[in-house]
Amino acid sequence: MKLVNVYHVDAFTQDSFAGNPAGVVPDADTLTVQQMQQIANELNLPESAFLMASDHPEADFRIRYFTPTTEINFCGHATVGSTWLLATERGWLEKGRPIVFETNVGLIPVTLDIEAGQLKKVTMTQIAPSVREIELDQAEVARMVGIRPEDLDDRYPMKLASTGGLHLLVPVRTHEAIDRAVPLFPELEALNRKHQITTTHLFTWNGPQGYDVYTRDFAPAIGIPEDPVTGAANGALAGYFALEGILEKGSVHHLVVGQGHAIQRPGTLYVTVEMTGETPVIRVGGAAHVTIAGQLRLKAES
């Protein structure tokens, strides 16, 4: 038998059974791509991260991300979960410096926020954001995501945005409307596949108390009906706020984003949008909690 260390880490929360669960396999050098996909399918979490040695001179680890059905290029909450695990269980906290991951979309540095020797949160700097147009019938999108057309917030354009994965951003007037959403997953999956969209991301500035922005995320095209708390999609949303002129240029903006409440997995993301240079810099941070630690047994020939 080959024993593989496997962790279940709840990201963007300090508690177990909240936030977004990620599988983390910190010693994946000897695993094949097929085995990584099989493990991700067995764990059946929104995403699982696999860490291995990197040939990049500036990277500490190569990281690959798998949903239960496919590999994706970038995952924010699994990056946060992996960093938290390395810091708290693998001795990285004592090094006192960022961890740099080599991903399919580039290098992702993650800093450690330490107070009195305790890790409080970790913050990743995502790749430069981009936004592009998409021609869609907005009433049809509302129907597919399970809200009324009048729930759409016409102050903001419906667009595609990315800081590593492509997300369809759907502006909504209230967090109550977002919570009521009941998506038509087969139709939404077909729409996402047609446009190579990773997730459909609902957002509102009318968040519950304590949050600047409130979001909800659906990703049936990559095998995840609802992703509880999404670092990648909320990073793309922050880039959209910057590039669309929704946030003031020349300033650094700090946003507290809430997600996951509608499915009883509440999470909190701390998003910084730095707009003092030519290109916005997007940082997404949060805490995590290692909920399960164990070993997966693989047959030697598998």
N, C-alpha and C positions, 0 to 999 in steps of 0.2 A: 504494500500500500504506500502511496505517496500522500503525506499529510500536508495540507495547505492551510496556513493561518488565515482565518476569515473574521472580519469584524462587521457589525451592524452599528453604524454611527448615525444618530439623529442630528441633522444640521439645522442651523438657524434657530436654535433653542438651547436652553440650559437643562431641559428635562427630557427624560425618556418618554416615548410614545407621543411626542409632539414634533413639530418641524417636519423636515423631509428626510426620510431614511435613505441611507446610502450603504451599499456594500463596499468594503475596502479590503483589498488583498495586497498587503505591503511587500510581499516577496513573490512576485509574479514572473521572475526572469526565466524560469524553466517551463512556464505554461505556454501551450500553443494558442493561437487565435481561437481555434475551435473549443479548446478547454475553457478559455476565458468567457466565450459566449455561453457555453453550457453552465458554467458557474453562475453567471449573471441570470440565466433563466431559472436555475435552481433556487437562487436567493429570492428572485421575483420581487425585487425592490425597484423603484423608479430608475435608478442607475447604480452601477457598481464600477468602482475605480480599481485599476490594476497598476501597481507601481513596479518599476524595474529600473535597471541601470540605464543611464543616458550617455551617449557619445558626445553630446553638446558640451562645449567647454564651460558654458555659463549655467548649466542646469544641474540640479542635484538629483532629479529623478525624471525618468520618462513615465508619463501617465496616459493610460488609455481608458476610455469610458464605454460601457456597454449597457444598454437597456435589456430587458428580458428577450428582445427580438433582434437587436441590431447594434452595431457600433456607431457612436456619434462622435463628433469632433471635439466637443467641449461640454463640460457640465460643471456649473458653479457649485452646487451644494455638495457634490462628491469631492470637489477640490477642497472645500472647507472641511469636510469630514476627514479627508486624508491628512490634511495639515494638522488638525486637532489630534488625530491618532498619533502621528509622528512626534508631536510635541509632548503629549502627555504619557504615551506608552513606549516610545522608542528613543527617548533621551534628547530630542531636538530642542527642548525648552532651554537646556543648559548652554546651548550654542549661542543663543541670544541674537540670531540673525534670521533674515527671511529664508524661506524655502522657495526655490525656483523649480517649477515644473516645465518640462518640455511636452507640449501637447501638439495635436494635429494642426492647430491654428497659430502656434507660436509659443513663446516663453510666457509663463504666467508666474510672476513673483507673488508670494504671500507673506505678509508681515505678521508678527506675533505681538499682540497687545498684552503686556505683562504688568501686573500690579502686585507689589509685595510678594514676588515670587510665584504668583498664581496667574495662569492664563485666563484672560477675560474674553478676548475675541480674536479672530484672525481675519485679515483683510487682503483680498486678492485684487491686483491691478489687471483689468481685462484689456484685451487688444483694442485698438482704436475703433470707435463705433462708426457705423454707416447706416444710412436710411435710404430707402428707395420707394418709388411709387408702385401701387398695384391697383389695377382696375377691377373693382368688385361691386356687385349690387349690395349696398350696405344693409338693406332690409333682409336680403337673403342671408348675409352673414349673421345678422341678429337672430334670424330664425334658426340657423344651424347651431349657434352657441346657446340657444334657449332663453333669449330675452326678447322683449318687445322692441320694435323699431324705435318707439318713442323713448326707450331707455338709453339709446345711443346719445353721446354727448357731442353735438355737432360743433363745439368750439375747437375741437382737435381733429386732425385728419387721421383716417385709418391708413396706416402704412406698414411696410416691412422694415424691420430694424435688426441689426446684428452687432454683437461683440464676440462672434465665434460661431453662433448658430443663427438661423434665420427665423424670426418671430413675427407673426402677424399681430399688430397692436390694435386693440379694439377699445376705444374710449367709451366709458359708461358714466351716466350721471350720478349714480349713488352706489354705495356698497351694498345696500339692500337688494338692488337689482342684480348685482353680481352674485350675491348669495343665492338668489332665486334661480339662477341659470341652470337649465337642464339640457345639456347639449344633445344633438342628434349625431352620435359618434360616427356611424357609417358615412354620413354625408360630409361631416367635418374632416374625417380621415381622407376621403376622396379629394376634397378641396386642398388639403395640406400636401398631399402627394402630387397633385397637379402642379403646384407652385413651389415644390421642394421646401415647404415650410416645416420647421422643427416643431414649433408649438404655436397655439393661438392664445394670446395673452390679453385678458380683460383688465382694464385699469380704471381707477377713479381717483380724483383729488378729494372726494368726499368720503374719507376713510373713517373708521371707528375712532373713538377718542384715543389719543396717544400716537396716531399714525398720520403722516403727511399724505401718503399714497396707500391705496389698498388694491390688491390684485388677485387674479385667479387664472390658472393656466391649464390648458387642455392639449394633450399630445398623442392622440390615437394613432397617428401615422408612424410613430416610433415605438408603439406598443405600450403607451402609458395613457390610459383614459384621462386621469387628472394628476398633474405633478404638484404635490402639496405646496412647496416653497422653493422658488426657482431663482438661483443666483444668476444663471445665464440670461434668462428672459428679463429679469429686473435690471440687469446691467444694460441690456439692449434698450429697455425702456428709458433708462437714464440718459443714454446716448441720444435717443429720440428727443427727449426734453431739451437737450443741449443743441442739437443740430436744427431743430425746428424753431428755435428762438423762444421756447416756452420758459426757459430759465435765462436770467440776465447774464450777458457776456461780461467778462472781466472780473468775475467773482468765483468764489468757491462755495458750492451749495451742499448742504447736508440734509439728507432725506431719511426719514424712518419709514420703512415700507412694511406693511403687514400682509400676510398671506396664509392660507391654510385653515382659516377659521371656519369656513363653510363645511369642511369635512373633518372637523374636530382634531386638526393637527396644526394648531396655531404656531406661526413662526415670525421672527422679526429680522429684517435685514437693515443694515446701516450702510447707506449708499452715499458716496461722496462724488460730486461732479465738479471737477476742476476746470474752469473756463478762462484761465488766465493766459493761455497760449493759443497758437493757431488751431490745435486739435484738442478737443475735450479729452480729459483723462478720467476714466470711470473706475472707481474702486467700490467693491462690494464686500461687506464684512458681516460677521456674526459669530455666535458661540456654537458649540456642539456638545454632544453627550454620547460617549461610547456605551451603548445599551447592551450589546451582546458580543462576547469574544469566544471563539471556538476554533475547531479544526474540521476541515472538510477532507474526507478520505477518497482519494482517487485510486483506481486500479492502476498498477504500474504500466499496463499496456494501453490505457485509455488516453 
